[in-house]
Amino acid sequence: MRNSATPSERRLWSMLSQYRPRFTRQLVIDPYIVDFAHRKAKLIVELDGSQHVDQANKDRERTVYLEARGWRALRFWNSEVNENAEGVAQKILMVAAERLGGRELKAVPPRKRRVKREA
């Protein structure tokens, strides 16, 4: 699962990855791997698909474990991302800013790709 992001994860990552301080994808917080994390804000973002309906207790235990270590966990359904990705991203950015003492995250422009010149 670590190497293959879901469509919802790819969509949300394309929005969050442009912000600094930066988010990390698939961060290992032993014994778990979280979908996204903002290390400085100690914020975890998990996207849940239909398989999570049957594992609510495991998800709750996971959240309790991570929050006991100082992390804040936000969970969203894939359908929420599909229907309102911008709203989900804004919620995540707002909570990250709160956890950074009110310091707003800044979007950076994408890097320009170098064009190889033919000799």
Backbone atoms as SQL, in Angstrom:
CREATE TABLE atoms (id INTEGER PRIMARY KEY, chain TEXT, resi INTEGER, resn TEXT, atom TEXT, x REAL, y REAL, z REAL);
INSERT INTO atoms VALUES
  (1, 'A', 1, 'MET', 'N', 0.822, -1.184, 0.000),
  (2, 'A', 1, 'MET', 'CA', 0.000, 0.000, 0.000),
  (3, 'A', 1, 'MET', 'C', 0.872, 1.255, 0.000),
  (4, 'A', 2, 'ARG', 'N', 2.051, 1.159, 0.553),
  (5, 'A', 2, 'ARG', 'CA', 2.907, 2.314, 0.699),
  (6, 'A', 2, 'ARG', 'C', 3.327, 2.906, -0.640),
  (7, 'A', 3, 'ASN', 'N', 3.465, 2.090, -1.652),
  (8, 'A', 3, 'ASN', 'CA', 3.926, 2.589, -2.944),
  (9, 'A', 3, 'ASN', 'C', 2.799, 2.965, -3.888),
  (10, 'A', 4, 'SER', 'N', 1.574, 2.620, -3.571),
  (11, 'A', 4, 'SER', 'CA', 0.478, 2.911, -4.490),
  (12, 'A', 4, 'SER', 'C', -0.594, 3.748, -3.802),
  (13, 'A', 5, 'ALA', 'N', -0.568, 5.027, -4.089),
  (14, 'A', 5, 'ALA', 'CA', -1.550, 5.936, -3.501),
  (15, 'A', 5, 'ALA', 'C', -2.896, 5.750, -4.178),
  (16, 'A', 6, 'THR', 'N', -3.960, 5.959, -3.416),
  (17, 'A', 6, 'THR', 'CA', -5.302, 5.909, -3.981),
  (18, 'A', 6, 'THR', 'C', -5.547, 7.197, -4.772),
  (19, 'A', 7, 'PRO', 'N', -6.545, 7.213, -5.650),
  (20, 'A', 7, 'PRO', 'CA', -6.854, 8.459, -6.370),
  (21, 'A', 7, 'PRO', 'C', -7.135, 9.629, -5.422),
  (22, 'A', 8, 'SER', 'N', -7.806, 9.368, -4.317),
  (23, 'A', 8, 'SER', 'CA', -8.089, 10.432, -3.346),
  (24, 'A', 8, 'SER', 'C', -6.801, 10.952, -2.718),
  (25, 'A', 9, 'GLU', 'N', -5.876, 10.047, -2.396),
  (26, 'A', 9, 'GLU', 'CA', -4.594, 10.463, -1.825),
  (27, 'A', 9, 'GLU', 'C', -3.805, 11.298, -2.829),
  (28, 'A', 10, 'ARG', 'N', -3.794, 10.870, -4.081),
  (29, 'A', 10, 'ARG', 'CA', -3.066, 11.633, -5.113),
  (30, 'A', 10, 'ARG', 'C', -3.659, 13.026, -5.272),
  (31, 'A', 11, 'ARG', 'N', -4.970, 13.099, -5.263),
  (32, 'A', 11, 'ARG', 'CA', -5.641, 14.393, -5.441),
  (33, 'A', 11, 'ARG', 'C', -5.326, 15.340, -4.281),
  (34, 'A', 12, 'LEU', 'N', -5.441, 14.834, -3.063),
  (35, 'A', 12, 'LEU', 'CA', -5.173, 15.679, -1.904),
  (36, 'A', 12, 'LEU', 'C', -3.684, 16.032, -1.825),
  (37, 'A', 13, 'TRP', 'N', -2.824, 15.080, -2.145),
  (38, 'A', 13, 'TRP', 'CA', -1.378, 15.332, -2.102),
  (39, 'A', 13, 'TRP', 'C', -0.992, 16.438, -3.088),
  (40, 'A', 14, 'SER', 'N', -1.616, 16.458, -4.247),
  (41, 'A', 14, 'SER', 'CA', -1.280, 17.500, -5.231),
  (42, 'A', 14, 'SER', 'C', -1.609, 18.887, -4.667),
  (43, 'A', 15, 'MET', 'N', -2.543, 18.960, -3.757),
  (44, 'A', 15, 'MET', 'CA', -2.896, 20.242, -3.136),
  (45, 'A', 15, 'MET', 'C', -1.989, 20.564, -1.944),
  (46, 'A', 16, 'LEU', 'N', -1.719, 19.588, -1.105),
  (47, 'A', 16, 'LEU', 'CA', -0.955, 19.834, 0.117),
  (48, 'A', 16, 'LEU', 'C', 0.547, 19.948, -0.114),
  (49, 'A', 17, 'SER', 'N', 1.064, 19.282, -1.120),
  (50, 'A', 17, 'SER', 'CA', 2.516, 19.228, -1.314),
  (51, 'A', 17, 'SER', 'C', 3.123, 20.567, -1.690),
  (52, 'A', 18, 'GLN', 'N', 2.302, 21.525, -2.078),
  (53, 'A', 18, 'GLN', 'CA', 2.839, 22.833, -2.470),
  (54, 'A', 18, 'GLN', 'C', 3.037, 23.776, -1.279),
  (55, 'A', 19, 'TYR', 'N', 2.642, 23.353, -0.070),
  (56, 'A', 19, 'TYR', 'CA', 2.718, 24.236, 1.094),
  (57, 'A', 19, 'TYR', 'C', 3.986, 24.009, 1.892),
  (58, 'A', 20, 'ARG', 'N', 4.481, 25.118, 2.452),
  (59, 'A', 20, 'ARG', 'CA', 5.653, 25.088, 3.319),
  (60, 'A', 20, 'ARG', 'C', 5.298, 25.763, 4.627),
  (61, 'A', 21, 'PRO', 'N', 5.754, 25.280, 5.781),
  (62, 'A', 21, 'PRO', 'CA', 6.505, 24.053, 5.960),
  (63, 'A', 21, 'PRO', 'C', 5.749, 22.868, 5.366),
  (64, 'A', 22, 'ARG', 'N', 6.480, 21.878, 4.941),
  (65, 'A', 22, 'ARG', 'CA', 5.927, 20.837, 4.087),
  (66, 'A', 22, 'ARG', 'C', 5.271, 19.669, 4.818),
  (67, 'A', 23, 'PHE', 'N', 4.412, 19.018, 4.060),
  (68, 'A', 23, 'PHE', 'CA', 3.780, 17.772, 4.480),
  (69, 'A', 23, 'PHE', 'C', 4.640, 16.613, 3.982),
  (70, 'A', 24, 'THR', 'N', 4.496, 15.473, 4.626),
  (71, 'A', 24, 'THR', 'CA', 5.187, 14.254, 4.227),
  (72, 'A', 24, 'THR', 'C', 4.144, 13.207, 3.894),
  (73, 'A', 25, 'ARG', 'N', 4.382, 12.466, 2.835),
  (74, 'A', 25, 'ARG', 'CA', 3.480, 11.387, 2.430),
  (75, 'A', 25, 'ARG', 'C', 4.006, 10.073, 2.978),
  (76, 'A', 26, 'GLN', 'N', 3.104, 9.241, 3.489),
  (77, 'A', 26, 'GLN', 'CA', 3.436, 7.892, 3.958),
  (78, 'A', 26, 'GLN', 'C', 4.543, 7.903, 5.014),
  (79, 'A', 27, 'LEU', 'N', 4.337, 8.667, 6.064),
  (80, 'A', 27, 'LEU', 'CA', 5.319, 8.768, 7.143),
  (81, 'A', 27, 'LEU', 'C', 5.173, 7.576, 8.093),
  (82, 'A', 28, 'VAL', 'N', 6.297, 6.980, 8.441),
  (83, 'A', 28, 'VAL', 'CA', 6.308, 5.884, 9.416),
  (84, 'A', 28, 'VAL', 'C', 6.372, 6.490, 10.813),
  (85, 'A', 29, 'ILE', 'N', 5.346, 6.197, 11.606),
  (86, 'A', 29, 'ILE', 'CA', 5.334, 6.512, 13.036),
  (87, 'A', 29, 'ILE', 'C', 5.100, 5.162, 13.697),
  (88, 'A', 30, 'ASP', 'N', 6.194, 4.509, 13.989),
  (89, 'A', 30, 'ASP', 'CA', 6.195, 3.110, 14.397),
  (90, 'A', 30, 'ASP', 'C', 5.142, 2.830, 15.467),
  (91, 'A', 31, 'PRO', 'N', 4.302, 1.868, 15.283),
  (92, 'A', 31, 'PRO', 'CA', 4.300, 0.808, 14.282),
  (93, 'A', 31, 'PRO', 'C', 3.403, 1.096, 13.074),
  (94, 'A', 32, 'TYR', 'N', 3.012, 2.340, 12.874),
  (95, 'A', 32, 'TYR', 'CA', 2.055, 2.674, 11.824),
  (96, 'A', 32, 'TYR', 'C', 2.706, 3.445, 10.683),
  (97, 'A', 33, 'ILE', 'N', 2.013, 3.452, 9.552),
  (98, 'A', 33, 'ILE', 'CA', 2.353, 4.315, 8.423),
  (99, 'A', 33, 'ILE', 'C', 1.122, 5.171, 8.190),
  (100, 'A', 34, 'VAL', 'N', 1.298, 6.490, 8.274),
  (101, 'A', 34, 'VAL', 'CA', 0.166, 7.399, 8.110),
  (102, 'A', 34, 'VAL', 'C', 0.158, 7.951, 6.693),
  (103, 'A', 35, 'ASP', 'N', -1.028, 8.292, 6.204),
  (104, 'A', 35, 'ASP', 'CA', -1.155, 8.768, 4.827),
  (105, 'A', 35, 'ASP', 'C', -0.366, 10.047, 4.595),
  (106, 'A', 36, 'PHE', 'N', -0.620, 11.065, 5.408),
  (107, 'A', 36, 'PHE', 'CA', 0.101, 12.334, 5.321),
  (108, 'A', 36, 'PHE', 'C', 0.399, 12.811, 6.728),
  (109, 'A', 37, 'ALA', 'N', 1.478, 13.555, 6.862),
  (110, 'A', 37, 'ALA', 'CA', 1.794, 14.139, 8.159),
  (111, 'A', 37, 'ALA', 'C', 2.491, 15.474, 7.952),
  (112, 'A', 38, 'HIS', 'N', 2.269, 16.352, 8.879),
  (113, 'A', 38, 'HIS', 'CA', 3.008, 17.610, 8.939),
  (114, 'A', 38, 'HIS', 'C', 3.811, 17.506, 10.216),
  (115, 'A', 39, 'ARG', 'N', 5.111, 17.280, 10.077),
  (116, 'A', 39, 'ARG', 'CA', 5.951, 16.992, 11.240),
  (117, 'A', 39, 'ARG', 'C', 6.017, 18.150, 12.229),
  (118, 'A', 40, 'LYS', 'N', 6.199, 19.363, 11.736),
  (119, 'A', 40, 'LYS', 'CA', 6.314, 20.500, 12.646),
  (120, 'A', 40, 'LYS', 'C', 5.025, 20.733, 13.424),
  (121, 'A', 41, 'ALA', 'N', 3.891, 20.558, 12.774),
  (122, 'A', 41, 'ALA', 'CA', 2.598, 20.747, 13.432),
  (123, 'A', 41, 'ALA', 'C', 2.151, 19.496, 14.184),
  (124, 'A', 42, 'LYS', 'N', 2.881, 18.397, 13.994),
  (125, 'A', 42, 'LYS', 'CA', 2.497, 17.098, 14.565),
  (126, 'A', 42, 'LYS', 'C', 1.041, 16.786, 14.222),
  (127, 'A', 43, 'LEU', 'N', 0.755, 16.897, 12.925),
  (128, 'A', 43, 'LEU', 'CA', -0.594, 16.682, 12.404),
  (129, 'A', 43, 'LEU', 'C', -0.576, 15.508, 11.439),
  (130, 'A', 44, 'ILE', 'N', -1.502, 14.587, 11.644),
  (131, 'A', 44, 'ILE', 'CA', -1.655, 13.416, 10.786),
  (132, 'A', 44, 'ILE', 'C', -2.961, 13.549, 10.026),
  (133, 'A', 45, 'VAL', 'N', -2.930, 13.187, 8.736),
  (134, 'A', 45, 'VAL', 'CA', -4.133, 13.160, 7.917),
  (135, 'A', 45, 'VAL', 'C', -4.294, 11.743, 7.390),
  (136, 'A', 46, 'GLU', 'N', -5.429, 11.135, 7.671),
  (137, 'A', 46, 'GLU', 'CA', -5.736, 9.791, 7.194),
  (138, 'A', 46, 'GLU', 'C', -6.952, 9.859, 6.284),
  (139, 'A', 47, 'LEU', 'N', -6.876, 9.193, 5.150),
  (140, 'A', 47, 'LEU', 'CA', -8.008, 9.083, 4.234),
  (141, 'A', 47, 'LEU', 'C', -8.532, 7.669, 4.315),
  (142, 'A', 48, 'ASP', 'N', -9.815, 7.547, 4.578),
  (143, 'A', 48, 'ASP', 'CA', -10.428, 6.242, 4.794),
  (144, 'A', 48, 'ASP', 'C', -11.346, 5.869, 3.642),
  (145, 'A', 49, 'GLY', 'N', -11.177, 4.641, 3.180),
  (146, 'A', 49, 'GLY', 'CA', -12.071, 4.077, 2.183),
  (147, 'A', 49, 'GLY', 'C', -13.090, 3.173, 2.852),
  (148, 'A', 50, 'SER', 'N', -13.839, 2.467, 2.051),
  (149, 'A', 50, 'SER', 'CA', -14.923, 1.629, 2.575),
  (150, 'A', 50, 'SER', 'C', -14.431, 0.533, 3.520),
  (151, 'A', 51, 'GLN', 'N', -13.184, 0.093, 3.389),
  (152, 'A', 51, 'GLN', 'CA', -12.658, -0.953, 4.269),
  (153, 'A', 51, 'GLN', 'C', -12.605, -0.493, 5.718),
  (154, 'A', 52, 'HIS', 'N', -12.602, 0.806, 5.949),
  (155, 'A', 52, 'HIS', 'CA', -12.504, 1.323, 7.309),
  (156, 'A', 52, 'HIS', 'C', -13.826, 1.238, 8.083),
  (157, 'A', 53, 'VAL', 'N', -14.923, 0.983, 7.377),
  (158, 'A', 53, 'VAL', 'CA', -16.206, 0.813, 8.056),
  (159, 'A', 53, 'VAL', 'C', -16.120, -0.377, 9.009),
  (160, 'A', 54, 'ASP', 'N', -15.456, -1.445, 8.559),
  (161, 'A', 54, 'ASP', 'CA', -15.351, -2.667, 9.350),
  (162, 'A', 54, 'ASP', 'C', -14.213, -2.649, 10.363),
  (163, 'A', 55, 'GLN', 'N', -13.371, -1.632, 10.330),
  (164, 'A', 55, 'GLN', 'CA', -12.238, -1.616, 11.255),
  (165, 'A', 55, 'GLN', 'C', -12.210, -0.344, 12.107),
  (166, 'A', 56, 'ALA', 'N', -13.378, 0.138, 12.463),
  (167, 'A', 56, 'ALA', 'CA', -13.487, 1.372, 13.256),
  (168, 'A', 56, 'ALA', 'C', -12.748, 1.250, 14.584),
  (169, 'A', 57, 'ASN', 'N', -12.814, 0.096, 15.231),
  (170, 'A', 57, 'ASN', 'CA', -12.123, -0.082, 16.512),
  (171, 'A', 57, 'ASN', 'C', -10.608, 0.013, 16.342),
  (172, 'A', 58, 'LYS', 'N', -10.075, -0.612, 15.295),
  (173, 'A', 58, 'LYS', 'CA', -8.630, -0.537, 15.034),
  (174, 'A', 58, 'LYS', 'C', -8.215, 0.901, 14.742),
  (175, 'A', 59, 'ASP', 'N', -9.021, 1.607, 13.967),
  (176, 'A', 59, 'ASP', 'CA', -8.718, 3.007, 13.658),
  (177, 'A', 59, 'ASP', 'C', -8.729, 3.857, 14.916),
  (178, 'A', 60, 'ARG', 'N', -9.678, 3.605, 15.808),
  (179, 'A', 60, 'ARG', 'CA', -9.772, 4.347, 17.068),
  (180, 'A', 60, 'ARG', 'C', -8.534, 4.085, 17.928),
  (181, 'A', 61, 'GLU', 'N', -8.115, 2.816, 18.015),
  (182, 'A', 61, 'GLU', 'CA', -6.919, 2.459, 18.784),
  (183, 'A', 61, 'GLU', 'C', -5.686, 3.148, 18.206),
  (184, 'A', 62, 'ARG', 'N', -5.598, 3.172, 16.915),
  (185, 'A', 62, 'ARG', 'CA', -4.475, 3.807, 16.218),
  (186, 'A', 62, 'ARG', 'C', -4.435, 5.301, 16.538),
  (187, 'A', 63, 'THR', 'N', -5.599, 5.950, 16.472),
  (188, 'A', 63, 'THR', 'CA', -5.682, 7.378, 16.757),
  (189, 'A', 63, 'THR', 'C', -5.295, 7.660, 18.202),
  (190, 'A', 64, 'VAL', 'N', -5.787, 6.865, 19.138),
  (191, 'A', 64, 'VAL', 'CA', -5.452, 7.047, 20.553),
  (192, 'A', 64, 'VAL', 'C', -3.945, 6.900, 20.756),
  (193, 'A', 65, 'TYR', 'N', -3.344, 5.895, 20.135),
  (194, 'A', 65, 'TYR', 'CA', -1.901, 5.658, 20.242),
  (195, 'A', 65, 'TYR', 'C', -1.119, 6.875, 19.737),
  (196, 'A', 66, 'LEU', 'N', -1.480, 7.366, 18.561),
  (197, 'A', 66, 'LEU', 'CA', -0.746, 8.484, 17.955),
  (198, 'A', 66, 'LEU', 'C', -0.965, 9.786, 18.726),
  (199, 'A', 67, 'GLU', 'N', -2.189, 10.023, 19.166),
  (200, 'A', 67, 'GLU', 'CA', -2.468, 11.251, 19.911),
  (201, 'A', 67, 'GLU', 'C', -1.791, 11.234, 21.286),
  (202, 'A', 68, 'ALA', 'N', -1.604, 10.054, 21.869),
  (203, 'A', 68, 'ALA', 'CA', -0.883, 9.950, 23.143),
  (204, 'A', 68, 'ALA', 'C', 0.579, 10.341, 22.980),
  (205, 'A', 69, 'ARG', 'N', 1.062, 10.335, 21.752),
  (206, 'A', 69, 'ARG', 'CA', 2.440, 10.720, 21.456),
  (207, 'A', 69, 'ARG', 'C', 2.538, 12.151, 20.920),
  (208, 'A', 70, 'GLY', 'N', 1.469, 12.912, 21.097),
  (209, 'A', 70, 'GLY', 'CA', 1.502, 14.328, 20.743),
  (210, 'A', 70, 'GLY', 'C', 0.996, 14.694, 19.365),
  (211, 'A', 71, 'TRP', 'N', 0.580, 13.730, 18.581),
  (212, 'A', 71, 'TRP', 'CA', 0.063, 13.997, 17.241),
  (213, 'A', 71, 'TRP', 'C', -1.423, 14.319, 17.323),
  (214, 'A', 72, 'ARG', 'N', -1.899, 15.089, 16.375),
  (215, 'A', 72, 'ARG', 'CA', -3.343, 15.316, 16.195),
  (216, 'A', 72, 'ARG', 'C', -3.715, 14.599, 14.909),
  (217, 'A', 73, 'ALA', 'N', -4.740, 13.790, 14.946),
  (218, 'A', 73, 'ALA', 'CA', -5.156, 13.015, 13.774),
  (219, 'A', 73, 'ALA', 'C', -6.461, 13.564, 13.206),
  (220, 'A', 74, 'LEU', 'N', -6.459, 13.800, 11.908),
  (221, 'A', 74, 'LEU', 'CA', -7.669, 14.163, 11.170),
  (222, 'A', 74, 'LEU', 'C', -7.986, 13.021, 10.226),
  (223, 'A', 75, 'ARG', 'N', -9.236, 12.606, 10.204),
  (224, 'A', 75, 'ARG', 'CA', -9.659, 11.523, 9.312),
  (225, 'A', 75, 'ARG', 'C', -10.734, 12.043, 8.381),
  (226, 'A', 76, 'PHE', 'N', -10.610, 11.695, 7.112),
  (227, 'A', 76, 'PHE', 'CA', -11.590, 12.055, 6.097),
  (228, 'A', 76, 'PHE', 'C', -11.910, 10.822, 5.276),
  (229, 'A', 77, 'TRP', 'N', -13.153, 10.725, 4.831),
  (230, 'A', 77, 'TRP', 'CA', -13.538, 9.662, 3.915),
  (231, 'A', 77, 'TRP', 'C', -13.044, 10.036, 2.518),
  (232, 'A', 78, 'ASN', 'N', -12.696, 9.031, 1.734),
  (233, 'A', 78, 'ASN', 'CA', -12.301, 9.276, 0.341),
  (234, 'A', 78, 'ASN', 'C', -13.384, 10.060, -0.390),
  (235, 'A', 79, 'SER', 'N', -14.636, 9.745, -0.103),
  (236, 'A', 79, 'SER', 'CA', -15.738, 10.434, -0.769),
  (237, 'A', 79, 'SER', 'C', -15.735, 11.930, -0.459),
  (238, 'A', 80, 'GLU', 'N', -15.306, 12.318, 0.751),
  (239, 'A', 80, 'GLU', 'CA', -15.204, 13.739, 1.088),
  (240, 'A', 80, 'GLU', 'C', -14.184, 14.426, 0.196),
  (241, 'A', 81, 'VAL', 'N', -13.057, 13.762, -0.028),
  (242, 'A', 81, 'VAL', 'CA', -12.015, 14.326, -0.888),
  (243, 'A', 81, 'VAL', 'C', -12.523, 14.408, -2.322),
  (244, 'A', 82, 'ASN', 'N', -13.208, 13.370, -2.770),
  (245, 'A', 82, 'ASN', 'CA', -13.724, 13.360, -4.140),
  (246, 'A', 82, 'ASN', 'C', -14.759, 14.460, -4.369),
  (247, 'A', 83, 'GLU', 'N', -15.584, 14.722, -3.358),
  (248, 'A', 83, 'GLU', 'CA', -16.662, 15.702, -3.505),
  (249, 'A', 83, 'GLU', 'C', -16.232, 17.126, -3.182),
  (250, 'A', 84, 'ASN', 'N', -15.227, 17.292, -2.302),
  (251, 'A', 84, 'ASN', 'CA', -14.851, 18.638, -1.866),
  (252, 'A', 84, 'ASN', 'C', -13.378, 18.675, -1.459),
  (253, 'A', 85, 'ALA', 'N', -12.494, 18.392, -2.384),
  (254, 'A', 85, 'ALA', 'CA', -11.060, 18.337, -2.086),
  (255, 'A', 85, 'ALA', 'C', -10.541, 19.668, -1.556),
  (256, 'A', 86, 'GLU', 'N', -10.998, 20.760, -2.118),
  (257, 'A', 86, 'GLU', 'CA', -10.530, 22.076, -1.659),
  (258, 'A', 86, 'GLU', 'C', -10.956, 22.339, -0.217),
  (259, 'A', 87, 'GLY', 'N', -12.177, 21.955, 0.133),
  (260, 'A', 87, 'GLY', 'CA', -12.649, 22.136, 1.501),
  (261, 'A', 87, 'GLY', 'C', -11.856, 21.298, 2.483),
  (262, 'A', 88, 'VAL', 'N', -11.548, 20.058, 2.103),
  (263, 'A', 88, 'VAL', 'CA', -10.741, 19.176, 2.951),
  (264, 'A', 88, 'VAL', 'C', -9.350, 19.772, 3.124),
  (265, 'A', 89, 'ALA', 'N', -8.737, 20.218, 2.043),
  (266, 'A', 89, 'ALA', 'CA', -7.400, 20.813, 2.112),
  (267, 'A', 89, 'ALA', 'C', -7.403, 22.052, 3.006),
  (268, 'A', 90, 'GLN', 'N', -8.414, 22.890, 2.868),
  (269, 'A', 90, 'GLN', 'CA', -8.501, 24.099, 3.697),
  (270, 'A', 90, 'GLN', 'C', -8.623, 23.753, 5.179),
  (271, 'A', 91, 'LYS', 'N', -9.402, 22.738, 5.512),
  (272, 'A', 91, 'LYS', 'CA', -9.537, 22.294, 6.904),
  (273, 'A', 91, 'LYS', 'C', -8.179, 21.832, 7.435),
  (274, 'A', 92, 'ILE', 'N', -7.465, 21.059, 6.651),
  (275, 'A', 92, 'ILE', 'CA', -6.151, 20.554, 7.056),
  (276, 'A', 92, 'ILE', 'C', -5.181, 21.715, 7.274),
  (277, 'A', 93, 'LEU', 'N', -5.162, 22.663, 6.340),
  (278, 'A', 93, 'LEU', 'CA', -4.261, 23.810, 6.447),
  (279, 'A', 93, 'LEU', 'C', -4.611, 24.674, 7.653),
  (280, 'A', 94, 'MET', 'N', -5.896, 24.813, 7.946),
  (281, 'A', 94, 'MET', 'CA', -6.333, 25.598, 9.095),
  (282, 'A', 94, 'MET', 'C', -5.861, 24.959, 10.409),
  (283, 'A', 95, 'VAL', 'N', -6.029, 23.643, 10.533),
  (284, 'A', 95, 'VAL', 'CA', -5.599, 22.951, 11.748),
  (285, 'A', 95, 'VAL', 'C', -4.073, 22.983, 11.866),
  (286, 'A', 96, 'ALA', 'N', -3.366, 22.817, 10.753),
  (287, 'A', 96, 'ALA', 'CA', -1.901, 22.892, 10.784),
  (288, 'A', 96, 'ALA', 'C', -1.459, 24.269, 11.267),
  (289, 'A', 97, 'ALA', 'N', -2.082, 25.322, 10.757),
  (290, 'A', 97, 'ALA', 'CA', -1.738, 26.686, 11.182),
  (291, 'A', 97, 'ALA', 'C', -1.993, 26.875, 12.672),
  (292, 'A', 98, 'GLU', 'N', -3.116, 26.369, 13.163),
  (293, 'A', 98, 'GLU', 'CA', -3.420, 26.464, 14.599),
  (294, 'A', 98, 'GLU', 'C', -2.342, 25.782, 15.427),
  (295, 'A', 99, 'ARG', 'N', -1.902, 24.605, 14.966),
  (296, 'A', 99, 'ARG', 'CA', -0.896, 23.846, 15.706),
  (297, 'A', 99, 'ARG', 'C', 0.491, 24.459, 15.597),
  (298, 'A', 100, 'LEU', 'N', 0.664, 25.349, 14.631),
  (299, 'A', 100, 'LEU', 'CA', 1.938, 26.069, 14.473),
  (300, 'A', 100, 'LEU', 'C', 1.857, 27.446, 15.134),
  (301, 'A', 101, 'GLY', 'N', 0.907, 27.613, 16.036),
  (302, 'A', 101, 'GLY', 'CA', 0.783, 28.865, 16.762),
  (303, 'A', 101, 'GLY', 'C', 0.180, 29.988, 15.943),
  (304, 'A', 102, 'GLY', 'N', -0.635, 29.642, 14.964),
  (305, 'A', 102, 'GLY', 'CA', -1.287, 30.650, 14.140),
  (306, 'A', 102, 'GLY', 'C', -0.496, 31.040, 12.906),
  (307, 'A', 103, 'ARG', 'N', 0.659, 30.448, 12.726),
  (308, 'A', 103, 'ARG', 'CA', 1.494, 30.751, 11.554),
  (309, 'A', 103, 'ARG', 'C', 0.923, 30.053, 10.320),
  (310, 'A', 104, 'GLU', 'N', 0.497, 30.831, 9.370),
  (311, 'A', 104, 'GLU', 'CA', -0.128, 30.299, 8.162),
  (312, 'A', 104, 'GLU', 'C', 0.901, 29.616, 7.268),
  (313, 'A', 105, 'LEU', 'N', 0.504, 28.504, 6.666),
  (314, 'A', 105, 'LEU', 'CA', 1.371, 27.827, 5.720),
  (315, 'A', 105, 'LEU', 'C', 1.325, 28.583, 4.401),
  (316, 'A', 106, 'LYS', 'N', 2.431, 28.607, 3.690),
  (317, 'A', 106, 'LYS', 'CA', 2.526, 29.354, 2.433),
  (318, 'A', 106, 'LYS', 'C', 2.673, 28.393, 1.265),
  (319, 'A', 107, 'ALA', 'N', 1.929, 28.678, 0.216),
  (320, 'A', 107, 'ALA', 'CA', 2.074, 27.903, -1.022),
  (321, 'A', 107, 'ALA', 'C', 3.282, 28.441, -1.781),
  (322, 'A', 108, 'VAL', 'N', 4.031, 27.545, -2.354),
  (323, 'A', 108, 'VAL', 'CA', 5.175, 27.952, -3.172),
  (324, 'A', 108, 'VAL', 'C', 4.879, 27.586, -4.621),
  (325, 'A', 109, 'PRO', 'N', 5.368, 28.394, -5.550),
  (326, 'A', 109, 'PRO', 'CA', 5.116, 28.064, -6.955),
  (327, 'A', 109, 'PRO', 'C', 5.837, 26.775, -7.336),
  (328, 'A', 110, 'PRO', 'N', 5.272, 26.036, -8.279),
  (329, 'A', 110, 'PRO', 'CA', 5.953, 24.812, -8.716),
  (330, 'A', 110, 'PRO', 'C', 7.295, 25.138, -9.344),
  (331, 'A', 111, 'ARG', 'N', 8.204, 24.208, -9.218),
  (332, 'A', 111, 'ARG', 'CA', 9.532, 24.388, -9.816),
  (333, 'A', 111, 'ARG', 'C', 9.433, 24.358, -11.323),
  (334, 'A', 112, 'LYS', 'N', 10.249, 25.197, -11.932),
  (335, 'A', 112, 'LYS', 'CA', 10.303, 25.183, -13.392),
  (336, 'A', 112, 'LYS', 'C', 11.228, 24.061, -13.826),
  (337, 'A', 113, 'ARG', 'N', 10.783, 23.356, -14.811),
  (338, 'A', 113, 'ARG', 'CA', 11.612, 22.265, -15.327),
  (339, 'A', 113, 'ARG', 'C', 12.617, 22.819, -16.316),
  (340, 'A', 114, 'ARG', 'N', 13.809, 22.306, -16.230),
  (341, 'A', 114, 'ARG', 'CA', 14.832, 22.716, -17.183),
  (342, 'A', 114, 'ARG', 'C', 14.600, 22.021, -18.503),
  (343, 'A', 115, 'VAL', 'N', 14.747, 22.760, -19.546),
  (344, 'A', 115, 'VAL', 'CA', 14.610, 22.200, -20.885),
  (345, 'A', 115, 'VAL', 'C', 16.010, 21.941, -21.407),
  (346, 'A', 116, 'LYS', 'N', 16.250, 20.709, -21.795),
  (347, 'A', 116, 'LYS', 'CA', 17.563, 20.368, -22.349),
  (348, 'A', 116, 'LYS', 'C', 17.680, 20.934, -23.745),
  (349, 'A', 117, 'ARG', 'N', 18.795, 21.571, -23.977),
  (350, 'A', 117, 'ARG', 'CA', 19.073, 22.089, -25.314),
  (351, 'A', 117, 'ARG', 'C', 19.843, 21.050, -26.109),
  (352, 'A', 118, 'GLU', 'N', 19.433, 20.920, -27.313),
  (353, 'A', 118, 'GLU', 'CA', 20.154, 19.968, -28.170),
  (354, 'A', 118, 'GLU', 'C', 21.360, 20.678, -28.746),
  (355, 'A', 119, 'ALA', 'N', 22.463, 19.968, -28.783),
  (356, 'A', 119, 'ALA', 'CA', 23.708, 20.563, -29.298),
  (357, 'A', 119, 'ALA', 'C', 23.812, 20.457, -30.782);
